[in-house]
């Protein structure tokens, strides 16, 4: 990861955006305090997909644990299939 101060980022913004295509760029302010993380669109998309996948897994687990589950046969009858 690349670490830059906010003022460095402002001075060479296009260079750091280009660098973010290879690895995350951490923008700091007031010492070591992180202000932003610049990443490539591909990295962002993968991260968002991973978060969504985890939410789906959590929702599926909750659904499996619900009281009042319906068997496959009951569902078929209920749907009239």
Protein Blocks (a to p, Z undefined) as FASTA:
>chain_A
ZZddfklmmmmmmmmmmmmmmoccdddeehjacfbdcddfklmmmmmmmmmmmmmmmmmm
mmmmpghiacfklmmmmnoZZ
